[in-house]
Amino acid sequence: MGNTLKILGRTSSINVRKVLWTCQELAIPYEREDWGIGFTPTQSPRFLALNPNAQVPVIIDENGVLWESNTICRYLVGLHPCDDLLPAEPAARARVEQWMDWQATELNPSWGYAFHALVRKNPDFQDPQRLEAGVRGWNAKMGLLEQQLTRTDAYVAGNTFTLADILIGLSAHRWQMTPMERPSYPAVSAYYARLSQRPGFQTFALDGHD
């Protein structure tokens, strides 16, 4: 493999696609192995030795092993500096990273019940009241994104595309593709159309991914 980046994880994982899209934006070559649902289980001893959380993605490079998708994306930009994706200036960088953290800690958890019920059809997620609450909570978080995009009239952290838009763009696509009632969010719709012009979004969101 030499110094080639190796990515472990299936492309059906939204967290793996964050990393793949980041690699595309930075023109980083990589090799990828399928792990997870439908492939080699992440509970296998070989994988657990790399990530004891048994979650994809995991990357391996000359510096060792790294897991947690948002951290991996930051790391890759650190290796291949791109001020457009993640500014060096502290205040501008913090504005990008606050939305990255929001995606992980607020938006991601909001879709859990609804996504498992409506997309994965998991029989353990079919309680009507919890589903209604899940949809309502997910829409509420997307409403916060609507407010922010109304202010910027462009991208999440301002008027330029950043690393935060990779994470939140994939999340917006998942929200858009889940069969449920959604409020009319004009700024999110315009944002979605704007992202749809980017090759990375076309490859890692629109190409048959939820």
LOMITOR-732084 format. One record per residue: residue in three letters; chain; x negated, y negated, z of N, C-alpha, C in turn. Coordinates in Angstrom, 1 decimal, always signed. Each point is the difference from the previous one (the first is absolute). Layout:
<nodes>
NODE   res   chain       nx       ny       nz      cax      cay      caz       cx       cy       cz
NODE   ALA       A        X        Y        Z        X        Y        Z        X        Y        Z
...
</nodes>
This chain:
<nodes>
NODE   res   chain       nx       ny       nz      cax      cay      caz       cx       cy       cz
NODE   MET       A     -0.8     +1.2     +0.0     +0.8     -1.2     +0.0     -0.9     -1.3     +0.0
NODE   GLY       A     -1.2     +0.1     +0.6     -0.9     -1.1     +0.0     +0.6     -1.1     +0.9
NODE   ASN       A     +0.0     -1.2     -0.5     +0.6     -1.1     +0.8     +1.4     -0.4     -0.5
NODE   THR       A     +0.7     +0.9     -0.7     +1.3     -0.2     -0.5     +1.0     +0.1     +1.2
NODE   LEU       A     +0.9     -1.0     +0.1     +1.0     +0.0     +1.0     +0.9     +1.2     -0.2
NODE   LYS       A     +0.3     +0.7     +1.1     +1.0     +1.2     -0.1     +1.2     -0.4     +0.9
NODE   ILE       A     +1.2     +0.2     -0.6     +1.2     -0.3     +0.6     +0.8     +1.3     +0.2
NODE   LEU       A     +0.4     +0.3     +1.2     +0.8     +1.2     +0.3     +1.4     -0.4     +0.3
NODE   GLY       A     +1.0     +0.5     -0.9     +1.4     -0.4     +0.2     +0.7     +0.1     -1.3
NODE   ARG       A     +1.3     +0.3     +0.1     +0.9     +0.2     -1.1     +0.5     -1.4     -0.5
NODE   THR       A     +0.2     -0.1     -1.3     +0.5     -1.3     -0.5     +1.4     -0.4     +0.4
NODE   SER       A     +0.8     +1.0     +0.4     +1.3     -0.3     +0.5     +0.1     -0.7     +1.3
NODE   SER       A     -1.2     -0.1     +0.7     -0.1     -0.7     +1.3     -0.1     -1.5     -0.3
NODE   ILE       A     +0.8     -0.8     +0.6     -0.1     -1.5     -0.2     -1.3     -0.5     +0.6
NODE   ASN       A     -0.5     +0.6     +1.0     -1.2     -0.4     +0.6     -1.2     +0.3     -0.9
NODE   VAL       A     +0.0     +1.1     -0.6     -1.0     +0.4     -1.0     +0.0     -1.0     -1.2
NODE   ARG       A     +1.2     -0.4     -0.4     +0.1     -0.9     -1.1     -0.5     -1.4     +0.3
NODE   LYS       A     +0.0     -0.4     +1.3     -0.6     -1.3     +0.3     -1.5     +0.1     -0.3
NODE   VAL       A     -0.6     +1.1     +0.4     -1.5     +0.1     -0.3     -0.3     +0.1     -1.4
NODE   LEU       A     +0.8     +0.8     -0.8     -0.2     +0.1     -1.4     +0.1     -1.3     -0.8
NODE   TRP       A     +1.1     -0.8     +0.4     +0.2     -1.3     -0.6     -1.2     -0.9     +0.3
NODE   THR       A     -0.4     +0.0     +1.3     -1.2     -0.8     +0.3     -1.2     +0.3     -0.8
NODE   CYS       A     -0.2     +1.3     -0.2     -1.2     +0.4     -0.8     +0.2     -0.5     -1.4
NODE   GLN       A     +1.2     +0.0     -0.5     +0.2     -0.5     -1.4     -0.3     -1.5     -0.1
NODE   GLU       A     +0.5     -0.7     +1.0     -0.3     -1.5     +0.0     -1.5     -0.3     +0.0
NODE   LEU       A     -0.7     +0.9     +0.8     -1.4     -0.3     +0.2     -0.9     +0.8     -1.0
NODE   ALA       A     +0.6     +0.7     -0.9     -0.7     +0.8     -1.0     -1.0     +1.0     +0.7
NODE   ILE       A     +0.5     +0.7     +1.0     -0.9     +0.9     +0.7     +0.3     +1.4     -0.5
NODE   PRO       A     -1.0     +0.7     -0.5     +0.2     +1.4     -0.5     +0.2     +0.9     +1.3
NODE   TYR       A     +0.8     +1.1     -0.2     +0.2     +0.9     +1.1     +0.4     +1.4     -0.5
NODE   GLU       A     -0.1     +0.9     +0.9     +0.6     +1.4     -0.3     +1.1     +0.2     +1.1
NODE   ARG       A     +1.0     +0.7     -0.4     +1.1     +0.2     +0.9     +0.4     +1.5     +0.1
NODE   GLU       A     +0.3     +0.4     +1.3     +0.5     +1.4     +0.2     +1.4     -0.1     +0.6
NODE   ASP       A     +0.9     +0.9     -0.5     +1.3     +0.0     +0.5     +0.0     +0.7     +1.4
NODE   TRP       A     +0.6     -0.7     +1.0     +0.2     +0.6     +1.3     +1.4     -0.5     +0.5
NODE   GLY       A     +0.6     +0.8     +0.8     +1.3     -0.4     +0.6     +1.2     +0.8     -0.5
NODE   ILE       A     +1.1     -0.6     +0.1     +1.3     +0.7     -0.4     -0.1     +0.5     -1.4
NODE   GLY       A     +0.2     +1.3     -0.2     -0.1     +0.6     -1.3     -1.4     +0.5     -0.4
NODE   PHE       A     -1.0     -0.3     +0.8     -1.3     +0.3     -0.3     -0.7     +0.6     +1.2
NODE   THR       A     -1.3     +0.0     +0.1     -0.7     +0.6     +1.2     +0.5     -0.8     +1.2
NODE   PRO       A     +0.4     +0.8     +1.0     +0.5     -0.7     +1.2     -1.1     -0.9     +0.7
NODE   THR       A     +0.5     -1.1     +0.5     -1.0     -0.9     +0.8     -0.2     +0.6     +1.4
NODE   GLN       A     +0.8     +1.0     +0.4     -0.3     +0.7     +1.3     -1.1     +1.0     -0.1
NODE   SER       A     -0.6     +0.2     -1.2     -1.1     +0.9     -0.1     -1.2     -0.4     +0.8
NODE   PRO       A     -0.8     +0.9     +0.5     -1.1     -0.4     +0.8     -1.0     -0.9     -0.8
NODE   ARG       A     -0.1     +0.2     -1.3     -0.9     -0.8     -0.8     +0.4     -1.5     +0.0
NODE   PHE       A     +1.3     -0.2     -0.1     +0.5     -1.4     -0.1     +0.0     -0.6     +1.4
NODE   LEU       A     +0.4     +0.8     +1.0     +0.0     -0.6     +1.4     -1.4     -0.4     +0.5
NODE   ALA       A     -1.0     +0.7     -0.6     -1.4     -0.4     +0.4     -0.3     -1.4     -0.6
NODE   LEU       A     +0.7     -0.4     -1.0     -0.2     -1.3     -0.6     +1.0     -1.1     +0.7
NODE   ASN       A     +1.2     +0.4     +0.2     +1.0     -0.9     +0.6     +0.9     +0.8     +0.9
NODE   PRO       A     -0.3     -0.2     +1.3     +0.8     +0.8     +1.0     +1.5     -0.4     +0.0
NODE   ASN       A     +0.4     -1.1     -0.6     +1.4     -0.3     -0.1     +0.7     +0.7     -1.1
NODE   ALA       A     -0.7     +0.8     -0.8     +0.6     +0.8     -1.1     +0.8     -0.8     -1.0
NODE   GLN       A     -0.5     -1.2     -0.3     +0.7     -0.9     -0.9     -0.9     -0.4     -1.2
NODE   VAL       A     +0.6     -0.1     -1.1     -0.7     -0.6     -1.2     +0.3     -1.5     -0.1
NODE   PRO       A     -0.9     -0.7     -0.6     -1.3     +0.4     -0.6     -1.2     +0.1     +0.9
NODE   VAL       A     -1.0     +0.7     -0.4     -1.3     +0.0     +0.5     -1.0     -0.3     -1.1
NODE   ILE       A     -1.0     -0.9     +0.3     -1.0     -0.2     -1.0     -1.3     +0.5     +0.5
NODE   ILE       A     -0.9     +0.4     -0.9     -1.4     +0.4     +0.3     -0.9     -0.7     -1.0
NODE   ASP       A     -1.0     -0.6     +0.6     -1.0     -0.6     -0.9     -1.4     +0.1     +0.7
NODE   GLU       A     -0.9     -0.8     -0.5     -1.4     +0.1     +0.5     -0.1     -0.4     +1.5
NODE   ASN       A     +1.1     -0.8     +0.4     +0.0     -0.4     +1.4     +0.7     +0.9     +1.0
NODE   GLY       A     +0.6     +1.0     -0.6     +0.7     +1.0     +0.9     +1.5     +0.1     -0.3
NODE   VAL       A     +0.8     +0.3     +1.0     +1.4     +0.3     -0.1     +0.8     -1.2     +0.6
NODE   LEU       A     +1.1     -0.3     -0.7     +0.9     -1.1     +0.5     +1.4     +0.4     -0.2
NODE   TRP       A     +0.9     -0.3     +1.0     +1.4     +0.1     -0.2     +0.8     -1.2     +0.5
NODE   GLU       A     +1.3     +0.0     -0.2     +0.9     -1.2     +0.1     -0.1     -0.9     -1.2
NODE   SER       A     +1.1     +0.1     -0.8     +0.0     -0.6     -1.3     -0.3     -1.5     +0.0
NODE   ASN       A     +0.6     -0.8     +0.9     -0.3     -1.4     +0.0     -1.5     -0.3     +0.3
NODE   THR       A     -0.5     +0.8     +0.9     -1.5     -0.2     +0.3     -0.8     +0.4     -1.2
NODE   ILE       A     +0.4     +1.1     -0.7     -0.8     +0.4     -1.2     +0.0     -1.1     -1.0
NODE   CYS       A     +1.2     -0.7     -0.2     +0.1     -1.0     -1.0     -0.9     -1.2     +0.4
NODE   ARG       A     +0.0     -0.4     +1.2     -0.9     -1.1     +0.5     -1.5     +0.4     -0.2
NODE   TYR       A     -0.3     +1.3     +0.3     -1.4     +0.4     -0.2     -0.4     +0.0     -1.4
NODE   LEU       A     +0.8     +0.4     -0.9     -0.3     +0.0     -1.5     -0.3     -1.4     -0.5
NODE   VAL       A     +0.9     -1.0     +0.5     -0.3     -1.4     -0.4     -1.3     -0.5     +0.6
NODE   GLY       A     -0.3     +0.5     +1.2     -1.2     -0.4     +0.6     -1.3     +0.5     -0.7
NODE   LEU       A     +0.2     +1.2     -0.6     -1.1     +0.6     -0.8     -0.2     -0.7     -1.3
NODE   HIS       A     +1.2     -0.4     -0.6     +0.0     -0.6     -1.3     +0.7     -1.4     +0.1
NODE   PRO       A     -0.6     -1.0     +0.6     +0.6     -1.2     +0.4     +0.8     -0.7     -1.1
NODE   CYS       A     +1.3     -0.3     +0.3     +0.9     -0.7     -0.9     +0.8     -1.0     +0.8
NODE   ASP       A     -0.4     -1.2     -0.1     +0.6     -1.1     +0.8     +1.5     -0.1     -0.4
NODE   ASP       A     +0.3     +0.3     -1.2     +1.4     -0.1     -0.4     +0.9     +1.0     +0.8
NODE   LEU       A     -0.5     +1.2     +0.2     +0.8     +1.0     +0.7     -0.1     -0.2     +1.5
NODE   LEU       A     -1.1     -0.3     +0.6     -0.2     -0.2     +1.4     -1.0     -1.1     +0.2
NODE   PRO       A     +0.5     -1.2     +0.3     -0.9     -1.2     +0.1     -1.1     +0.2     +1.1
NODE   ALA       A     -1.1     -0.7     -0.2     -1.1     +0.0     +1.0     +0.3     -1.0     +1.0
NODE   GLU       A     +0.7     -1.1     -0.3     +0.2     -1.1     +0.9     +1.0     +0.5     +1.1
NODE   PRO       A     -0.3     -0.1     +1.3     +0.8     +0.6     +1.0     +1.5     -0.2     +0.0
NODE   ALA       A     +0.4     -1.3     -0.1     +1.4     -0.3     +0.1     +0.8     +0.6     -1.2
NODE   ALA       A     -0.6     -0.1     -1.2     +0.6     +0.6     -1.2     +0.1     +1.5     +0.1
NODE   ARG       A     -1.1     +0.6     +0.5     +0.0     +1.5     +0.2     +1.0     +0.4     +1.0
NODE   ALA       A     +0.1     -0.7     +1.1     +1.0     +0.3     +1.0     +1.4     +0.0     -0.5
NODE   ARG       A     +0.3     -1.0     -0.9     +1.4     +0.0     -0.6     +0.3     +1.2     -0.8
NODE   VAL       A     -1.0     +0.5     -0.7     +0.2     +1.3     -0.7     +0.1     +1.1     +0.9
NODE   GLU       A     -0.8     +0.1     +1.0     +0.0     +1.2     +0.9     +1.2     +0.0     +0.9
NODE   GLN       A     +0.6     -1.2     +0.3     +1.2     +0.1     +0.9     +1.1     +0.7     -0.8
NODE   TRP       A     +0.1     -0.2     -1.3     +1.0     +0.7     -0.8     -0.3     +1.4     -0.2
NODE   MET       A     -1.3     +0.4     -0.1     -0.4     +1.4     -0.1     +0.4     +0.7     +1.3
NODE   ASP       A     -0.2     -0.7     +1.2     +0.3     +0.6     +1.2     +1.6     +0.1     +0.2
NODE   TRP       A     +0.7     -1.0     -0.5     +1.4     +0.0     +0.1     +0.6     +1.2     -0.8
NODE   GLN       A     -0.6     +0.2     -1.2     +0.4     +1.2     -0.8     -0.1     +1.3     +0.8
NODE   ALA       A     -1.1     +0.1     +0.7     -0.3     +1.3     +0.7     +0.8     +0.1     +1.3
NODE   THR       A     +0.2     -1.1     +0.7     +0.6     +0.1     +1.4     +1.5     -0.3     +0.0
NODE   GLU       A     +0.5     -0.8     -1.0     +1.4     -0.4     +0.0     +0.8     +0.6     -1.2
NODE   LEU       A     -0.5     -0.2     -1.2     +0.8     +0.4     -1.2     -0.1     +1.5     -0.1
NODE   ASN       A     -1.1     +0.6     +0.1     -0.1     +1.5     -0.1     +0.9     +0.7     +0.9
NODE   PRO       A     +0.0     -0.3     +1.3     +0.9     +0.8     +0.9     +1.5     -0.2     -0.3
NODE   SER       A     +0.3     -1.1     -0.6     +1.5     -0.4     -0.2     +0.6     +1.0     -1.0
NODE   TRP       A     -0.7     +0.6     -0.9     +0.6     +0.8     -1.0     +0.1     +1.5     +0.3
NODE   GLY       A     -0.6     +0.4     +1.2     -0.1     +1.4     +0.3     +1.2     +0.8     -0.2
NODE   TYR       A     +1.1     -0.4     +0.8     +1.2     +0.8     +0.0     +0.7     +0.0     -1.4
NODE   ALA       A     +0.1     -1.2     -0.6     +0.8     -0.1     -1.2     -0.8     +0.8     -1.1
NODE   PHE       A     -1.3     -0.1     -0.1     -0.7     +0.6     -1.1     +0.1     +1.5     +0.1
NODE   HIS       A     -0.2     +0.5     +1.2     +0.1     +1.5     +0.2     +1.4     +0.5     -0.3
NODE   ALA       A     +1.0     -0.8     +0.3     +1.4     +0.4     -0.2     +0.4     +0.0     -1.5
NODE   LEU       A     -0.4     -1.1     -0.7     +0.6     -0.3     -1.3     -0.9     +0.4     -1.1
NODE   VAL       A     -1.3     +0.1     +0.2     -1.0     +0.4     -1.0     -0.4     +1.4     +0.2
NODE   ARG       A     -0.5     +0.3     +1.2     -0.5     +1.4     +0.2     +1.1     +1.0     +0.4
NODE   LYS       A     +1.2     -0.5     +0.2     +1.1     +0.8     +0.4     -0.3     +0.9     +1.1
NODE   ASN       A     -0.7     -0.4     +1.0     -0.4     +0.8     +1.2     +1.3     +0.2     +0.8
NODE   PRO       A     +0.3     +1.3     +0.3     +1.2     +0.2     +0.8     +0.0     -0.5     +1.4
NODE   ASP       A     -1.2     -0.3     +0.5     -0.1     -0.5     +1.3     +0.3     -1.5     +0.1
NODE   PHE       A     +0.2     -0.6     -1.2     +0.2     -1.5     +0.0     +1.4     -0.3     -0.7
NODE   GLN       A     +1.0     +0.6     +0.5     +1.3     -0.2     -0.6     +1.1     -0.5     +0.9
NODE   ASP       A     -0.4     -0.6     +1.1     +1.0     -0.6     +0.9     +0.5     -1.3     -0.6
NODE   PRO       A     +1.3     -0.1     -0.3     +0.5     -1.2     -0.7     -0.3     -1.3     +0.8
NODE   GLN       A     +0.1     +0.0     +1.3     -0.2     -1.3     +0.7     -1.5     -0.4     +0.0
NODE   ARG       A     -0.9     +1.0     +0.1     -1.4     -0.3     +0.0     -0.4     -0.4     -1.4
NODE   LEU       A     +0.6     +0.6     -1.0     -0.3     -0.4     -1.4     +0.5     -1.4     -0.2
NODE   GLU       A     +1.2     -0.4     +0.4     +0.4     -1.4     -0.2     -0.9     -0.9     +0.7
NODE   ALA       A     -0.4     +0.3     +1.2     -0.9     -0.9     +0.8     -1.4     -0.1     -0.7
NODE   GLY       A     -0.4     +1.2     -0.6     -1.3     +0.0     -0.7     +0.0     -0.9     -1.3
NODE   VAL       A     +1.1     +0.1     -0.7     +0.1     -0.8     -1.2     +0.0     -1.5     +0.4
NODE   ARG       A     +0.8     -0.3     +1.0     +0.1     -1.4     +0.5     -1.3     -0.5     +0.4
NODE   GLY       A     -0.8     +0.8     +0.8     -1.3     -0.5     +0.4     -1.0     -0.2     -1.1
NODE   TRP       A     +0.1     +0.9     -0.9     -0.9     -0.1     -1.2     +0.3     -1.3     -0.8
NODE   ASN       A     +1.3     -0.2     -0.2     +0.4     -1.2     -0.8     -0.4     -1.3     +0.8
NODE   ALA       A     +0.0     +0.1     +1.3     -0.3     -1.2     +0.8     -1.5     -0.3     -0.1
NODE   LYS       A     -0.8     +1.0     +0.0     -1.5     -0.2     -0.2     -0.2     -0.6     -1.4
NODE   MET       A     +0.6     +0.5     -1.0     -0.1     -0.5     -1.3     +0.5     -1.4     -0.1
NODE   GLY       A     +1.0     -0.4     +0.8     +0.4     -1.3     +0.1     -1.1     -1.0     +0.5
NODE   LEU       A     -0.8     +0.5     +0.9     -1.2     -0.8     +0.4     -0.9     -0.3     -1.2
NODE   LEU       A     -0.2     +1.1     -0.8     -0.8     -0.2     -1.2     +0.6     -1.0     -0.9
NODE   GLU       A     +1.3     +0.1     -0.2     +0.7     -1.0     -0.8     -0.3     -1.4     +0.4
NODE   GLN       A     +0.1     -0.2     +1.3     -0.3     -1.4     +0.5     -1.4     -0.4     -0.3
NODE   GLN       A     -1.0     +0.9     +0.2     -1.3     -0.4     -0.3     -0.3     -0.3     -1.5
NODE   LEU       A     +0.6     +0.9     -0.8     -0.2     -0.2     -1.5     +0.8     -1.3     -0.5
NODE   THR       A     +1.0     -0.3     +0.7     +0.7     -1.3     -0.4     -0.9     -1.2     +0.3
NODE   ARG       A     -0.8     +0.1     +1.1     -0.9     -1.0     +0.4     -1.2     -0.1     -1.0
NODE   THR       A     -0.5     +1.2     -0.4     -1.2     -0.1     -0.8     +0.3     -0.1     -1.5
NODE   ASP       A     +1.2     +0.5     -0.4     +0.4     +0.1     -1.4     -1.0     +0.7     -0.9
NODE   ALA       A     -0.6     +1.0     +0.6     -1.0     +0.7     -0.8     -0.3     +1.3     +0.7
NODE   TYR       A     -1.0     +0.1     +0.9     -0.5     +1.2     +0.6     +0.1     -0.1     +1.5
NODE   VAL       A     -0.2     +1.1     +0.7     +0.2     +0.1     +1.4     -0.7     -1.1     +0.9
NODE   ALA       A     -1.3     -0.1     -0.3     -0.9     -0.9     +0.8     -0.2     -1.4     -0.6
NODE   GLY       A     +0.6     -0.2     -1.1     -0.2     -1.3     -0.7     +0.3     +0.1     -1.5
NODE   ASN       A     -0.7     -0.8     -0.8     +0.2     -0.1     -1.4     -0.8     +1.0     -0.8
NODE   THR       A     -0.9     +0.8     +0.6     -0.8     +0.9     -0.7     +0.2     +1.5     +0.5
NODE   PHE       A     -0.2     +0.9     -0.8     +0.1     +1.4     +0.3     -1.1     +0.4     +0.9
NODE   THR       A     +0.3     +0.8     +1.1     -1.0     +0.4     +1.0     +0.2     +1.5     +0.3
NODE   LEU       A     -0.8     +0.4     +0.9     +0.1     +1.4     +0.5     +1.3     +0.3     +0.6
NODE   ALA       A     +0.6     -1.0     +0.7     +1.3     +0.1     +0.6     +1.1     +0.4     -1.0
NODE   ASP       A     -0.2     -0.5     -1.2     +1.1     +0.3     -1.0     -0.1     +1.4     -0.5
NODE   ILE       A     -1.2     +0.6     +0.1     -0.1     +1.5     -0.4     +0.9     +0.8     +1.0
NODE   LEU       A     -0.2     -0.3     +1.3     +0.7     +0.8     +1.0     +1.5     -0.3     +0.0
NODE   ILE       A     +0.3     -1.3     -0.1     +1.5     -0.4     +0.1     +0.6     +0.2     -1.3
NODE   GLY       A     -0.7     -0.1     -1.1     +0.6     +0.3     -1.3     +0.5     +1.4     -0.1
NODE   LEU       A     -0.8     +1.0     +0.5     +0.4     +1.4     +0.0     +1.2     +0.2     +0.9
NODE   SER       A     +0.0     -0.7     +1.1     +1.1     +0.1     +0.9     +1.3     -0.6     -0.6
NODE   ALA       A     -0.1     -1.1     -0.7     +1.1     -0.6     -0.7     +0.6     +0.9     -1.0
NODE   HIS       A     -0.9     +0.8     -0.7     +0.4     +0.9     -1.0     +0.8     +1.1     +0.7
NODE   ARG       A     -0.5     +0.5     +1.1     +0.8     +1.1     +0.7     +1.4     -0.5     +0.4
NODE   TRP       A     +0.0     -1.2     +0.5     +1.3     -0.6     +0.4     +0.9     -0.1     -1.3
NODE   GLN       A     -0.5     -0.4     -1.1     +0.8     -0.2     -1.2     +0.5     +1.3     -0.5
NODE   MET       A     -0.8     +1.1     +0.1     +0.4     +1.3     -0.6     +0.8     +0.8     +0.9
NODE   THR       A     +0.2     -0.3     +1.3     +0.8     +0.9     +0.9     +1.5     -0.3     -0.3
NODE   PRO       A     +0.8     +1.0     -0.2     +1.4     -0.1     -0.3     +0.8     -0.5     +1.2
NODE   MET       A     +0.1     -1.3     +0.2     +0.8     -0.5     +1.1     +0.4     -1.4     -0.3
NODE   GLU       A     +0.9     -0.6     +0.8     +0.4     -1.3     -0.2     -1.1     -1.0     +0.5
NODE   ARG       A     -0.3     -1.0     -0.9     -1.0     -1.0     +0.3     +0.6     -1.4     -0.2
NODE   PRO       A     -0.4     -0.9     +0.9     +0.4     -1.4     -0.2     -0.6     -0.6     -1.3
NODE   SER       A     +0.5     -1.0     -0.5     -0.6     -0.7     -1.1     -1.1     -0.9     +0.5
NODE   TYR       A     -1.2     +0.3     -0.3     -1.2     -0.7     +0.4     -0.7     -0.5     -1.3
NODE   PRO       A     +0.3     -1.2     -0.4     -0.5     -0.5     -1.3     -1.5     -0.2     +0.0
NODE   ALA       A     -0.6     -0.4     +1.1     -1.5     -0.2     +0.0     -0.7     +1.4     +0.0
NODE   VAL       A     +0.6     +1.0     +0.6     -0.6     +1.4     +0.0     +0.1     +0.5     -1.5
NODE   SER       A     +1.2     -0.2     -0.6     +0.2     +0.4     -1.4     -1.0     -0.6     -0.9
NODE   ALA       A     -0.3     -1.3     +0.1     -0.9     -0.7     -0.8     -1.5     +0.5     +0.3
NODE   TYR       A     -0.2     +0.3     +1.2     -1.3     +0.5     +0.4     -0.2     +1.4     -0.6
NODE   TYR       A     +1.0     +0.8     +0.0     -0.1     +1.4     -0.5     -0.3     -0.1     -1.5
NODE   ALA       A     +0.7     -1.0     -0.7     -0.2     -0.1     -1.5     -1.4     -0.5     -0.2
NODE   ARG       A     -0.5     -0.9     +0.8     -1.4     -0.5     -0.1     -1.0     +1.1     +0.2
NODE   LEU       A     +0.2     +0.8     +1.0     -0.9     +1.2     +0.2     +0.0     +1.0     -1.1
NODE   SER       A     +1.2     +0.1     -0.6     +0.2     +1.0     -1.1     -0.9     -0.3     -1.2
NODE   GLN       A     -0.6     -1.2     -0.1     -0.9     -0.3     -1.1     -1.4     +0.5     +0.2
NODE   ARG       A     -0.3     +0.4     +1.2     -1.4     +0.4     +0.4     -0.2     +1.4     -0.3
NODE   PRO       A     -1.1     +0.4     -0.7     -0.3     +1.4     -0.3     +0.1     +0.9     +1.2
NODE   GLY       A     -0.6     -0.5     +1.1     +0.0     +0.9     +1.2     +1.4     +0.3     +0.5
NODE   PHE       A     +0.9     -0.9     +0.0     +1.4     +0.2     +0.4     +0.7     +1.0     -1.0
NODE   GLN       A     -0.3     -0.2     -1.3     +0.6     +0.9     -1.0     -0.5     +1.4     +0.2
NODE   THR       A     -1.2     +0.2     +0.4     -0.6     +1.3     +0.2     +0.4     +0.7     +1.3
NODE   PHE       A     +0.0     -0.8     +1.1     +0.1     +0.6     +1.3     +1.4     -0.3     +0.6
NODE   ALA       A     +0.8     -0.7     -0.6     +1.4     -0.2     +0.5     +1.0     +0.4     -1.1
NODE   LEU       A     +0.0     -0.6     -1.2     +1.0     +0.3     -1.0     -0.1     +1.4     -0.6
NODE   ASP       A     -1.1     +0.6     +0.0     -0.3     +1.2     -0.7     +0.6     +1.2     +0.8
NODE   GLY       A     +1.3     +0.0     +0.2     +0.7     +1.2     +0.5     -0.1     +0.1     +1.5
NODE   HIS       A     -0.5     -1.1     +0.7     -0.1     +0.1     +1.5     +1.1     -0.7     +0.7
NODE   ASP       A     +0.4     +0.5     +1.1     +1.0     -0.6     +0.8     -0.6     -1.1     +0.9
</nodes>
